[in-house]
């Protein structure tokens, strides 16, 4: 029996339910990452004994599943655009925004699909955006492709934010500190394409980079969809 199917135990003197447990766990993860979450720490935040929590969750993995599903509710918009591109764009951008609010989400994106109600609703929304526009296998590959881009881009952005905090160096400070080494390496002539990118390329922020990459991926999906009759 999954955590989604198992009923909660009766209420006891100290008010406790899965909603409170998940909210406390998310708060801990937002403060210190997934490594900051444990049954003991969640129980302490709720002023409850750790053993009481096992009436609501069996393992820490179940707790993580509940946390992810709760955050995925933030990805679901109130209304969906009628255009498939805009629908997928909205879901992609809301996924990025949710990950920026809850950086630990980047650590669990990808892999096996989540089976909670909100996770299933997110998957349903992605598939529904393309439903009827192509055969089901094409729709599934398209959704997988867009999701893979979003996961990779979000993880890269979060990794950069974490590196900035860990080193105390902003992107510009890091570039300035690394400049002499990079200049020496480029001067060897071994990296002509990289040299062109460094000296002639335009530096854009993470949001602009995400939007551009997403547009290109959606263009690729559009190229695989059947052409409407003339």
N, CA, C and O of each residue as an XYZ file, in Angstrom:
920
protein
N       0.843     -1.193      0.000
C       0.000      0.000      0.000
C       0.879      1.244      0.000
O       1.770      1.376      0.839
N       0.630      2.164     -0.943
C       1.432      3.372     -1.016
C       0.974      4.383      0.027
O      -0.082      4.234      0.641
N       1.788      5.409      0.211
C       1.432      6.468      1.152
C       0.155      7.176      0.722
O      -0.556      7.750      1.548
N      -0.134      7.132     -0.588
C      -1.332      7.809     -1.095
C      -2.597      7.026     -0.747
O      -3.680      7.603     -0.652
N      -2.458      5.697     -0.555
C      -3.621      4.852     -0.288
C      -3.850      4.592      1.197
O      -4.957      4.238      1.602
N      -2.811      4.764      2.011
C      -2.901      4.401      3.422
C      -3.598      5.501      4.209
O      -3.176      6.654      4.123
N      -4.643      5.201      4.970
C      -5.338      6.229      5.746
C      -4.492      6.734      6.915
O      -3.601      6.038      7.401
N      -4.788      7.943      7.348
C      -4.088      8.505      8.492
C      -4.665      7.933      9.785
O      -5.837      7.560      9.833
N      -3.845      7.865     10.831
C      -4.343      7.367     12.112
C      -5.268      8.393     12.774
O      -5.306      9.549     12.353
N      -6.001      7.990     13.788
C      -6.897      8.926     14.482
C      -6.111     10.073     15.124
O      -4.942      9.919     15.477
N      -6.770     11.218     15.268
C      -6.144     12.369     15.917
C      -5.876     12.067     17.382
O      -6.673     11.418     18.061
N      -4.723     12.559     17.855
C      -4.362     12.362     19.268
C      -4.246     13.727     19.943
O      -4.466     14.753     19.299
N      -3.901     13.752     21.239
C      -3.900     15.031     21.961
C      -3.111     16.148     21.270
O      -3.593     17.279     21.201
N      -1.889     15.851     20.748
C      -1.146     16.874     20.012
C      -1.603     16.827     18.565
O      -1.413     15.805     17.906
N      -2.207     17.907     18.039
C      -2.729     17.873     16.674
C      -1.630     17.507     15.674
O      -0.554     18.105     15.678
N      -1.906     16.537     14.833
C      -0.920     16.080     13.866
C      -1.658     15.476     12.681
O      -2.632     14.743     12.850
N      -1.188     15.788     11.496
C      -1.700     15.155     10.289
C      -0.614     15.289      9.218
O       0.400     15.955      9.426
N      -0.838     14.655      8.086
C       0.182     14.676      7.042
C       0.443     16.090      6.531
O       1.572     16.430      6.179
N      -0.585     16.896      6.494
C      -0.415     18.266      6.016
C       0.589     19.025      6.886
O       1.474     19.702      6.364
N       0.454     18.915      8.213
C       1.389     19.587      9.113
C       2.784     18.983      8.988
O       3.779     19.708      8.992
N       2.856     17.675      8.879
C       4.158     16.999      8.764
C       4.877     17.454      7.503
O       6.065     17.773      7.544
N       4.166     17.484      6.392
C       4.771     17.865      5.114
C       5.186     19.333      5.138
O       6.259     19.679      4.643
N       4.355     20.190      5.704
C       4.702     21.616      5.787
C       5.978     21.815      6.602
O       6.833     22.620      6.230
N       6.109     21.095      7.698
C       7.316     21.206      8.525
C       8.527     20.683      7.770
O       9.603     21.276      7.845
N       8.373     19.590      7.049
C       9.487     19.021      6.293
C       9.930     19.959      5.177
O      11.127     20.125      4.942
N       8.976     20.568      4.493
C       9.314     21.513      3.426
C      10.056     22.717      3.991
O      11.018     23.193      3.388
N       9.619     23.210      5.136
C      10.303     24.340      5.767
C      11.748     23.987      6.091
O      12.647     24.799      5.872
N      11.980     22.777      6.613
C      13.338     22.335      6.908
C      14.173     22.242      5.634
O      15.329     22.663      5.610
N      13.579     21.687      4.573
C      14.304     21.534      3.307
C      14.604     22.894      2.687
O      15.679     23.087      2.118
N      13.677     23.832      2.786
C      13.911     25.167      2.252
C      15.067     25.847      2.983
O      15.807     26.633      2.392
N      15.215     25.545      4.246
C      16.274     26.161      5.045
C      17.630     25.492      4.836
O      18.656     26.171      4.783
N      17.640     24.156      4.717
C      18.930     23.468      4.683
C      19.062     22.347      3.683
O      20.011     21.567      3.765
N      18.135     22.236      2.730
C      18.210     21.174      1.748
C      17.631     19.870      2.270
O      17.252     19.771      3.437
N      17.563     18.868      1.396
C      16.975     17.592      1.776
C      17.741     16.923      2.908
O      17.157     16.185      3.702
N      19.056     17.177      2.989
C      19.850     16.564      4.054
C      19.447     17.079      5.432
O      19.790     16.471      6.447
N      18.726     18.188      5.473
C      18.268     18.738      6.752
C      16.967     18.113      7.215
O      16.481     18.420      8.303
N      16.399     17.237      6.398
C      15.104     16.637      6.716
C      15.292     15.234      7.289
O      15.940     14.389      6.673
N      14.740     14.999      8.433
C      14.699     13.667      9.031
C      13.418     13.576      9.844
O      12.836     14.595     10.217
N      12.989     12.372     10.112
C      11.781     12.188     10.907
C      11.949     12.833     12.278
O      11.026     13.457     12.801
N      13.133     12.677     12.847
C      13.394     13.249     14.176
C      13.285     14.771     14.145
O      12.675     15.364     15.034
N      13.879     15.420     13.116
C      13.861     16.875     13.044
C      12.451     17.401     12.766
O      12.040     18.425     13.314
N      11.725     16.695     11.919
C      10.352     17.107     11.653
C       9.512     16.987     12.921
O       8.726     17.882     13.236
N       9.676     15.889     13.644
C       8.942     15.695     14.890
C       9.265     16.795     15.897
O       8.373     17.308     16.573
N      10.548     17.154     15.993
C      10.956     18.202     16.928
C      10.297     19.531     16.578
O       9.873     20.273     17.464
N      10.214     19.828     15.284
C       9.597     21.091     14.881
C       8.111     21.110     15.218
O       7.530     22.173     15.439
N       7.505     19.932     15.257
C       6.081     19.837     15.552
C       5.808     19.558     17.024
O       4.657     19.389     17.427
N       6.876     19.509     17.831
C       6.732     19.194     19.254
C       6.018     17.862     19.473
O       5.161     17.723     20.345
N       6.405     16.891     18.648
C       5.810     15.562     18.754
C       6.923     14.525     18.847
O       8.058     14.792     18.452
N       6.610     13.368     19.358
C       7.577     12.293     19.407
C       7.788     11.693     18.024
O       6.824     11.551     17.271
N       9.029     11.333     17.666
C       9.298     10.774     16.334
C       8.432      9.571     15.992
O       8.016      9.416     14.844
N       8.153      8.715     16.976
C       7.384      7.512     16.684
C       5.965      7.829     16.214
O       5.354      7.045     15.488
N       5.448      8.987     16.634
C       4.096      9.358     16.205
C       4.034      9.578     14.699
O       3.016      9.307     14.061
N       5.148     10.079     14.132
C       5.140     10.358     12.705
C       5.022      9.092     11.874
O       4.518      9.124     10.752
N       5.492      7.964     12.432
C       5.454      6.720     11.667
C       4.030      6.190     11.511
O       3.800      5.242     10.760
N       3.081      6.794     12.211
C       1.692      6.462     11.949
C       1.191      7.096     10.660
O       0.165      6.688     10.115
N       1.931      8.112     10.171
C       1.526      8.851      8.983
C       2.427      8.562      7.786
O       1.979      8.612      6.641
N       3.695      8.261      8.053
C       4.660      7.910      7.004
C       5.472      6.715      7.487
O       5.739      6.582      8.682
N       5.864      5.849      6.559
C       6.632      4.666      6.942
C       8.131      4.879      6.802
O       8.913      4.296      7.552
N       8.544      5.721      5.833
C       9.963      5.938      5.559
C      10.206      7.402      5.210
O       9.269      8.152      4.937
N      11.460      7.791      5.225
C      11.807      9.150      4.815
C      11.525      9.344      3.331
O      11.209     10.453      2.900
N      11.637      8.273      2.545
C      11.350      8.366      1.119
C       9.883      8.717      0.886
O       9.558      9.486     -0.019
N       8.996      8.144      1.713
C       7.589      8.521      1.606
C       7.389      9.997      1.935
O       6.585     10.679      1.300
N       8.116     10.476      2.917
C       8.027     11.889      3.280
C       8.468     12.754      2.107
O       7.828     13.760      1.797
N       9.566     12.362      1.451
C      10.036     13.108      0.285
C       8.969     13.108     -0.821
O       8.745     14.129     -1.472
N       8.316     11.961     -1.026
C       7.262     11.885     -2.037
C       6.145     12.882     -1.734
O       5.649     13.562     -2.633
N       5.760     12.960     -0.486
C       4.704     13.883     -0.088
C       5.146     15.337     -0.257
O       4.359     16.188     -0.672
N       6.406     15.613      0.066
C       6.937     16.971     -0.085
C       6.939     17.393     -1.546
O       6.508     18.496     -1.881
N       7.424     16.515     -2.412
C       7.473     16.828     -3.837
C       6.068     17.076     -4.371
O       5.846     18.017     -5.132
N       5.131     16.241     -3.978
C       3.773     16.406     -4.491
C       3.164     17.714     -4.020
O       2.438     18.369     -4.768
N       3.452     18.096     -2.794
C       2.931     19.361     -2.274
C       3.464     20.536     -3.079
O       2.713     21.452     -3.413
N       4.754     20.514     -3.393
C       5.352     21.606     -4.164
C       4.850     21.590     -5.607
O       4.717     22.644     -6.230
N       4.572     20.410     -6.137
C       4.080     20.355     -7.507
C       2.722     21.024     -7.658
O       2.331     21.391     -8.766
N       2.011     21.184     -6.571
C       0.756     21.938     -6.637
C       1.025     23.378     -7.078
O       0.164     24.014     -7.685
N       2.218     23.890     -6.773
C       2.575     25.251     -7.163
C       2.804     25.372     -8.664
O       2.763     26.473     -9.211
N       3.043     24.254     -9.327
C       3.312     24.271    -10.765
C       2.017     24.391    -11.560
O       2.013     24.937    -12.663
N       0.930     23.889    -11.011
C      -0.340     23.870    -11.731
C      -0.958     25.270    -11.784
O      -1.248     25.846    -10.735
N      -1.164     25.825    -12.971
C      -1.802     27.146    -13.075
C      -3.311     27.037    -12.888
O      -3.883     25.953    -13.007
N      -3.936     28.147    -12.600
C      -5.389     28.146    -12.446
C      -6.079     27.952    -13.797
O      -7.125     27.309    -13.882
N      -5.480     28.515    -14.852
C      -6.033     28.364    -16.190
C      -4.905     28.004    -17.155
O      -3.757     28.402    -16.959
N      -5.243     27.250    -18.192
C      -4.262     26.836    -19.188
C      -4.535     27.547    -20.513
O      -5.685     27.656    -20.939
N      -3.469     28.031    -21.163
C      -3.666     28.618    -22.498
C      -4.166     27.551    -23.472
O      -3.879     26.366    -23.303
N      -4.908     27.972    -24.482
C      -5.401     27.028    -25.465
C      -4.315     26.523    -26.399
O      -4.403     25.408    -26.913
N      -3.290     27.340    -26.622
C      -2.196     26.968    -27.509
C      -1.243     25.998    -26.808
O      -0.853     26.236    -25.665
N      -0.868     24.921    -27.474
C      -0.036     23.898    -26.828
C       1.324     24.446    -26.410
O       1.840     24.100    -25.347
N       1.908     25.312    -27.259
C       3.224     25.876    -26.918
C       3.152     26.685    -25.637
O       3.993     26.543    -24.750
N       2.136     27.537    -25.549
C       2.010     28.383    -24.369
C       1.685     27.558    -23.132
O       2.136     27.886    -22.034
N       0.911     26.495    -23.295
C       0.598     25.633    -22.158
C       1.864     24.976    -21.621
O       2.082     24.952    -20.410
N       2.703     24.441    -22.516
C       3.956     23.817    -22.076
C       4.932     24.858    -21.536
O       5.693     24.581    -20.609
N       4.907     26.059    -22.121
C       5.784     27.123    -21.626
C       5.405     27.525    -20.202
O       6.273     27.715    -19.349
N       4.111     27.652    -19.957
C       3.648     28.020    -18.611
C       4.083     26.974    -17.594
O       4.585     27.321    -16.525
N       3.896     25.701    -17.915
C       4.286     24.635    -16.990
C       5.792     24.619    -16.766
O       6.251     24.403    -15.645
N       6.562     24.845    -17.826
C       8.029     24.869    -17.695
C       8.478     26.024    -16.810
O       9.311     25.847    -15.921
N       7.927     27.197    -17.054
C       8.328     28.376    -16.274
C       7.885     28.257    -14.820
O       8.606     28.686    -13.919
N       6.723     27.689    -14.583
C       6.259     27.509    -13.209
C       7.079     26.445    -12.488
O       7.253     26.518    -11.271
N       7.585     25.455    -13.227
C       8.491     24.473    -12.622
C       9.781     25.159    -12.186
O      10.272     24.927    -11.081
N      10.325     25.999    -13.052
C      11.550     26.743    -12.700
C      11.305     27.632    -11.480
O      12.132     27.671    -10.569
N      10.197     28.332    -11.456
C       9.901     29.223    -10.331
C       9.746     28.444     -9.025
O      10.201     28.889     -7.971
N       9.098     27.276     -9.101
C       8.937     26.449     -7.903
C      10.298     25.979     -7.399
O      10.534     25.934     -6.191
N      11.190     25.630     -8.317
C      12.526     25.171     -7.920
C      13.346     26.310     -7.323
O      14.161     26.073     -6.431
N      13.153     27.516     -7.784
C      13.873     28.647     -7.201
C      13.357     28.958     -5.794
O      14.109     29.444     -4.949
N      12.090     28.680     -5.547
C      11.553     28.855     -4.194
C      11.962     27.700     -3.283
O      12.170     27.889     -2.085
N      12.074     26.519     -3.854
C      12.415     25.307     -3.101
C      13.579     24.628     -3.830
O      13.357     23.719     -4.630
N      14.804     25.055     -3.565
C      15.939     24.597     -4.363
C      16.118     23.086     -4.327
O      16.631     22.508     -5.286
N      15.716     22.445     -3.262
C      15.855     20.996     -3.157
C      15.041     20.257     -4.208
O      15.318     19.092     -4.495
N      14.043     20.915     -4.785
C      13.257     20.276     -5.830
C      14.134     19.877     -7.009
O      13.873     18.870     -7.666
N      15.174     20.665     -7.277
C      16.081     20.349     -8.387
C      16.768     19.001     -8.185
O      17.153     18.349     -9.155
N      16.921     18.583     -6.935
C      17.602     17.326     -6.643
C      16.724     16.105     -6.900
O      17.228     14.985     -6.983
N      15.433     16.309     -7.026
C      14.526     15.176     -7.199
C      13.762     15.220     -8.516
O      12.953     14.333     -8.788
N      14.009     16.248     -9.345
C      13.374     16.292    -10.654
C      13.940     15.182    -11.537
O      15.108     14.815    -11.410
N      13.116     14.657    -12.422
C      13.565     13.584    -13.296
C      13.355     12.230    -12.644
O      12.770     12.133    -11.565
N      13.829     11.197    -13.298
C      13.667      9.857    -12.749
C      12.239      9.367    -12.906
O      11.518      9.799    -13.805
N      11.840      8.468    -12.032
C      10.504      7.899    -12.120
C       9.444      8.966    -11.854
O       9.642      9.840    -11.010
N       8.326      8.898    -12.566
C       7.274      9.900    -12.341
C       6.708      9.792    -10.940
O       6.619      8.703    -10.373
N       6.327     10.931    -10.389
C       5.718     10.940     -9.067
C       4.255     10.561     -9.186
O       3.605     10.882    -10.180
N       3.731      9.875     -8.172
C       2.398      9.288     -8.249
C       1.367      9.987     -7.371
O       0.230      9.526     -7.267
N       1.749     11.088     -6.744
C       0.782     11.833     -5.954
C      -0.209     12.551     -6.855
O       0.016     12.656     -8.060
N      -1.290     13.041     -6.295
C      -2.338     13.683     -7.108
C      -1.847     14.904     -7.874
O      -2.250     15.111     -9.018
N      -0.987     15.716     -7.270
C      -0.502     16.900     -7.964
C       0.518     16.524     -9.040
O       0.522     17.102    -10.127
N       1.379     15.555     -8.732
C       2.339     15.095     -9.731
C       1.636     14.505    -10.942
O       2.027     14.768    -12.080
N       0.601     13.709    -10.704
C      -0.167     13.146    -11.809
C      -0.878     14.250    -12.599
O      -0.999     14.169    -13.821
N      -1.343     15.272    -11.895
C      -2.027     16.376    -12.571
C      -1.059     17.161    -13.459
O      -1.439     17.611    -14.539
N       0.190     17.328    -13.011
C       1.193     18.004    -13.836
C       1.458     17.202    -15.103
O       1.501     17.761    -16.199
N       1.636     15.889    -14.955
C       1.856     15.035    -16.119
C       0.652     15.066    -17.052
O       0.810     15.142    -18.270
N      -0.539     15.007    -16.487
C      -1.752     15.073    -17.290
C      -1.805     16.376    -18.087
O      -2.173     16.371    -19.261
N      -1.441     17.485    -17.458
C      -1.481     18.783    -18.135
C      -0.506     18.830    -19.306
O      -0.820     19.387    -20.358
N       0.672     18.249    -19.126
C       1.657     18.227    -20.218
C       1.150     17.406    -21.389
O       1.234     17.840    -22.538
N       0.622     16.218    -21.104
C       0.122     15.356    -22.169
C      -1.114     15.958    -22.832
O      -1.270     15.886    -24.050
N      -1.991     16.552    -22.025
C      -3.225     17.127    -22.555
C      -2.945     18.291    -23.495
O      -3.717     18.544    -24.420
N      -1.824     19.010    -23.258
C      -1.491     20.152    -24.122
C      -1.294     19.724    -25.569
O      -1.557     20.498    -26.490
N      -0.829     18.490    -25.774
C      -0.541     17.986    -27.121
C      -1.542     16.939    -27.588
O      -1.444     16.435    -28.707
N      -2.491     16.616    -26.744
C      -3.441     15.556    -27.069
C      -4.219     15.892    -28.339
O      -4.780     16.979    -28.474
N      -4.239     14.935    -29.266
C      -4.960     15.133    -30.511
C      -4.145     15.762    -31.618
O      -4.585     15.797    -32.767
N      -2.944     16.269    -31.288
C      -2.110     16.918    -32.304
C      -1.168     15.941    -32.992
O      -0.614     16.245    -34.049
N      -0.986     14.763    -32.391
C      -0.106     13.743    -32.956
C      -0.449     12.419    -32.298
O      -1.255     12.375    -31.369
N       0.158     11.339    -32.776
C      -0.069     10.044    -32.155
C       0.500     10.046    -30.741
O       1.331     10.888    -30.402
N       0.052      9.102    -29.917
C       0.386      9.125    -28.500
C       1.888      8.970    -28.260
O       2.417      9.567    -27.322
N       2.586      8.184    -29.082
C       4.027      8.022    -28.886
C       4.774      9.327    -29.162
O       5.712      9.671    -28.443
N       4.363     10.049    -30.196
C       4.983     11.345    -30.484
C       4.728     12.321    -29.351
O       5.623     13.069    -28.957
N       3.511     12.318    -28.826
C       3.182     13.196    -27.700
C       4.045     12.868    -26.488
O       4.561     13.772    -25.831
N       4.205     11.587    -26.189
C       5.008     11.188    -25.030
C       6.464     11.587    -25.198
O       7.085     12.077    -24.255
N       7.027     11.379    -26.415
C       8.425     11.760    -26.624
C       8.589     13.280    -26.541
O       9.598     13.774    -26.037
N       7.604     14.007    -27.032
C       7.676     15.468    -26.968
C       7.678     15.950    -25.523
O       8.475     16.811    -25.148
N       6.781     15.391    -24.715
C       6.712     15.773    -23.303
C       8.006     15.399    -22.593
O       8.513     16.184    -21.792
N       8.546     14.225    -22.867
C       9.806     13.814    -22.255
C      10.938     14.770    -22.633
O      11.777     15.105    -21.797
N      10.959     15.207    -23.892
C      12.021     16.094    -24.370
C      11.969     17.447    -23.668
O      12.990     17.958    -23.207
N      10.772     18.021    -23.591
C      10.626     19.317    -22.913
C      10.968     19.172    -21.433
O      11.643     20.034    -20.871
N      10.516     18.101    -20.799
C      10.793     17.889    -19.378
C      12.289     17.719    -19.132
O      12.817     18.225    -18.141
N      12.979     17.004    -20.036
C      14.418     16.811    -19.876
C      15.162     18.141    -19.961
O      16.102     18.380    -19.203
N      14.737     19.011    -20.889
C      15.365     20.335    -20.972
C      15.143     21.128    -19.693
O      16.079     21.708    -19.144
N      13.899     21.150    -19.219
C      13.576     21.927    -18.013
C      14.395     21.417    -16.824
O      14.958     22.208    -16.067
N      14.457     20.093    -16.664
C      15.207     19.519    -15.547
C      16.674     19.920    -15.619
O      17.248     20.347    -14.617
N      17.280     19.787    -16.782
C      18.696     20.125    -16.923
C      18.974     21.605    -16.696
O      19.939     21.968    -16.023
N      18.124     22.454    -17.262
C      18.335     23.893    -17.111
C      18.151     24.333    -15.666
O      18.918     25.150    -15.157
N      17.138     23.791    -15.012
C      16.885     24.152    -13.617
C      18.022     23.672    -12.726
O      18.474     24.413    -11.853
N      18.487     22.456    -12.929
C      19.589     21.948    -12.115
C      20.853     22.779    -12.294
O      21.569     23.037    -11.326
N      21.129     23.199    -13.525
C      22.308     24.031    -13.765
C      22.176     25.372    -13.045
O      23.133     25.846    -12.434
N      20.996     25.982    -13.114
C      20.802     27.277    -12.463
C      20.929     27.157    -10.945
O      21.560     27.997    -10.302
N      20.335     26.123    -10.380
C      20.424     25.930     -8.928
C      21.864     25.631     -8.519
O      22.320     26.113     -7.482
N      22.587     24.844     -9.317
C      23.992     24.541     -9.009
C      24.818     25.816     -8.982
O      25.701     25.965     -8.137
N      24.542     26.734     -9.893
C      25.271     28.005     -9.906
C      24.935     28.850     -8.679
O      25.817     29.487     -8.102
N      23.672     28.856     -8.281
C      23.287     29.604     -7.084
C      23.970     29.032     -5.841
O      24.422     29.780     -4.974
N      24.040     27.712     -5.762
C      24.691     27.078     -4.620
C      26.184     27.360     -4.606
O      26.769     27.594     -3.548
N      26.800     27.336     -5.784
C      28.235     27.632     -5.863
C      28.517     29.073     -5.444
O      29.526     29.354     -4.797
N      27.621     29.975     -5.818
C      27.785     31.376     -5.432
C      27.743     31.531     -3.913
O      28.540     32.270     -3.335
N      26.805     30.829     -3.271
C      26.718     30.909     -1.817
C      27.919     30.220     -1.151
O      28.464     30.723     -0.169
N      28.317     29.087     -1.686
C      29.407     28.323     -1.075
C      30.733     29.060     -1.152
O      31.532     29.001     -0.217
N      30.977     29.759     -2.269
C      32.266     30.444     -2.457
C      32.234     31.897     -2.012
O      33.279     32.503     -1.776
N      31.030     32.457     -1.898
C      30.927     33.879     -1.585
C      31.226     34.762     -2.784
O      31.366     35.976     -2.639
N      31.327     34.159     -3.981
C      31.655     34.908     -5.191
C      30.453     34.957     -6.122
O      29.878     33.918     -6.446
N      30.073     36.139     -6.549
C      29.043     36.258     -7.566
C      29.600     35.758     -8.892
O      30.798     35.499     -9.011
N      28.736     35.624     -9.879
C      29.199     35.183    -11.199
C      30.272     36.103    -11.737
O      31.281     35.642    -12.270
N      30.061     37.406    -11.602
C      31.044     38.363    -12.101
C      32.344     38.271    -11.295
O      33.429     38.339    -11.872
N      32.247     38.118     -9.983
C      33.447     37.989     -9.162
C      34.228     36.730     -9.534
O      35.457     36.755     -9.606
N      33.512     35.630     -9.770
C      34.166     34.376    -10.145
C      34.855     34.514    -11.498
O      35.970     34.028    -11.683
N      34.186     35.180    -12.448
C      34.787     35.389    -13.763
C      36.043     36.243    -13.645
O      37.045     35.991    -14.315
N      35.978     37.262    -12.780
C      37.137     38.131    -12.593
C      38.309     37.363    -11.971
O      39.459     37.529    -12.376
N      37.993     36.518    -10.978
C      39.044     35.741    -10.324
C      39.647     34.694    -11.256
O      40.840     34.399    -11.178
N      38.823     34.137    -12.132
C      39.289     33.097    -13.049
C      39.896     33.674    -14.323
O      40.510     32.949    -15.106
N      39.725     34.977    -14.530
C      40.139     35.611    -15.779
C      41.576     35.353    -16.197
O      41.802     34.956    -17.340
N      42.569     35.560    -15.319
C      43.959     35.351    -15.725
C      44.234     33.931    -16.238
O      44.922     33.752    -17.243
N      43.700     32.938    -15.549
C      43.900     31.555    -15.982
C      43.251     31.310    -17.340
O      43.864     30.722    -18.231
N      42.001     31.766    -17.496
C      41.300     31.556    -18.758
C      42.030     32.254    -19.896
O      42.172     31.695    -20.984
N      42.491     33.474    -19.647
C      43.217     34.219    -20.675
C      44.467     33.470    -21.121
O      44.749     33.386    -22.316
N      45.208     32.932    -20.180
C      46.424     32.168    -20.525
C      46.074     30.938    -21.353
O      46.753     30.634    -22.333
N      45.018     30.230    -20.963
C      44.642     29.020    -21.690
C      44.170     29.342    -23.103
O      44.511     28.630    -24.047
N      43.397     30.395    -23.254
C      42.913     30.760    -24.582
C      44.050     31.236    -25.470
O      44.008     31.054    -26.687
N      45.075     31.849    -24.866
C      46.217     32.353    -25.639
C      47.038     31.232    -26.273
O      47.838     31.496    -27.171
N      46.861     30.003    -25.832
C      47.602     28.878    -26.413
C      47.119     28.554    -27.815
O      47.827     27.885    -28.568
N      45.927     29.015    -28.183
C      45.385     28.724    -29.500
C      44.737     27.355    -29.616
O      44.304     26.968    -30.702
N      44.664     26.617    -28.515
C      44.096     25.259    -28.542
C      42.574     25.261    -28.532
O      41.947     24.242    -28.820
N      41.979     26.406    -28.200
C      40.518     26.438    -28.025
C      39.907     27.582    -28.835
O      39.355     28.517    -28.255
N      39.996     27.523    -30.170
C      39.516     28.655    -30.980
C      38.016     28.908    -30.861
O      37.592     30.063    -30.810
N      37.204     27.848    -30.816
C      35.757     28.057    -30.705
C      35.402     28.663    -29.351
O      34.556     29.553    -29.266
N      36.052     28.177    -28.292
C      35.809     28.715    -26.959
C      36.280     30.162    -26.874
O      35.626     30.993    -26.243
N      37.406     30.465    -27.503
C      37.911     31.845    -27.503
C      36.895     32.786    -28.132
O      36.636     33.871    -27.610
N      36.315     32.362    -29.269
C      35.307     33.186    -29.931
C      34.101     33.397    -29.027
O      33.560     34.501    -28.952
N      33.677     32.334    -28.338
C      32.526     32.441    -27.447
C      32.806     33.397    -26.291
O      31.952     34.205    -25.926
N      34.010     33.303    -25.714
C      34.364     34.139    -24.566
C      34.439     35.613    -24.954
O      33.942     36.472    -24.226
N      35.056     35.908    -26.091
C      35.302     37.310    -26.440
C      34.179     37.943    -27.260
O      33.985     39.158    -27.209
N      33.439     37.127    -28.014
C      32.424     37.694    -28.901
C      30.990     37.366    -28.488
O      30.047     37.996    -28.966
N      30.824     36.390    -27.611
C      29.478     35.983    -27.221
C      28.820     36.975    -26.284
O      29.492     37.734    -25.587
N      27.489     36.957    -26.277
C      26.707     37.836    -25.401
C      26.338     37.080    -24.129
O      25.796     35.976    -24.191
N      26.627     37.665    -23.002
C      26.298     37.047    -21.721
C      24.867     37.432    -21.347
O      24.525     38.614    -21.323
N      24.036     36.437    -21.057
C      22.653     36.710    -20.680
C      22.396     36.115    -19.301
O      23.132     35.241    -18.842
N      21.340     36.600    -18.646
C      21.029     36.076    -17.318
C      20.320     34.734    -17.432
O      19.951     34.301    -18.524
N      20.136     34.086    -16.292
C      19.585     32.731    -16.274
C      18.173     32.683    -16.840
O      17.821     31.737    -17.546
N      17.369     33.682    -16.541
C      15.987     33.675    -17.017
C      15.925     33.764    -18.536
O      15.149     33.051    -19.174
N      16.750     34.647    -19.116
C      16.775     34.788    -20.570
C      17.308     33.531    -21.232
O      16.798     33.104    -22.268
N      18.325     32.942    -20.640
C      18.881     31.704    -21.182
C      17.844     30.589    -21.162
O      17.706     29.843    -22.132
N      17.114     30.477    -20.054
C      16.075     29.457    -19.932
C      15.001     29.659    -20.998
O      14.589     28.701    -21.652
N      14.553     30.883    -21.175
C      13.487     31.175    -22.130
C      13.924     30.870    -23.557
O      13.150     30.317    -24.338
N      15.163     31.228    -23.904
C      15.662     30.972    -25.254
C      15.759     29.474    -25.524
O      15.298     28.996    -26.560
N      16.351     28.745    -24.605
C      16.470     27.304    -24.767
C      15.115     26.635    -24.879
O      14.933     25.719    -25.681
N      14.157     27.092    -24.070
C      12.818     26.528    -24.112
C      12.168     26.780    -25.470
O      11.504     25.897    -26.015
N      12.356     27.979    -26.016
C      11.810     28.277    -27.344
C      12.379     27.322    -28.386
O      11.644     26.827    -29.241
N      13.682     27.062    -28.320
C      14.306     26.170    -29.299
C      13.765     24.750    -29.179
O      13.528     24.080    -30.184
N      13.573     24.299    -27.943
C      13.037     22.945    -27.744
C      11.597     22.870    -28.262
O      11.216     21.888    -28.898
N      10.814     23.888    -27.995
C       9.431     23.896    -28.489
C       9.395     23.964    -30.013
O       8.512     23.375    -30.637
N      10.344     24.675    -30.616
C      10.454     24.692    -32.076
C      10.718     23.286    -32.608
O      10.145     22.874    -33.617
N      11.592     22.555    -31.916
C      11.913     21.191    -32.336
C      10.692     20.281    -32.217
O      10.457     19.429    -33.074
N       9.920     20.468    -31.151
C       8.688     19.684    -30.995
C       7.716     20.018    -32.122
O       7.118     19.118    -32.712
N       7.558     21.293    -32.421
C       6.636     21.711    -33.477
C       6.999     21.075    -34.810
O       6.123     20.726    -35.601
N       8.302     20.926    -35.055
C       8.752     20.332    -36.328
C       8.367     18.870    -36.451
O       8.302     18.341    -37.560
N       8.109     18.204    -35.325
C       7.736     16.793    -35.342
C       6.234     16.570    -35.388
O       5.775     15.447    -35.596
N       5.468     17.633    -35.195
C       4.016     17.476    -35.232
C       3.519     17.488    -36.676
O       4.082     18.182    -37.523
N       2.475     16.726    -36.953
C       1.943     16.710    -38.324
C       1.512     18.113    -38.755
O       0.972     18.889    -37.967
N       1.768     18.413    -40.038
C       1.361     19.713    -40.566
C      -0.158     19.744    -40.744
O      -0.749     18.779    -41.230
N      -0.791     20.859    -40.347
C      -2.236     20.951    -40.579
C      -2.527     20.968    -42.080
O      -1.711     21.462    -42.858
N      -3.658     20.446    -42.490
C      -3.997     20.448    -43.915
C      -4.083     21.861    -44.461
O      -4.541     22.777    -43.778
N      -3.635     22.033    -45.711
C      -3.642     23.362    -46.325
C      -5.068     23.778    -46.662
O      -5.285     24.869    -47.188
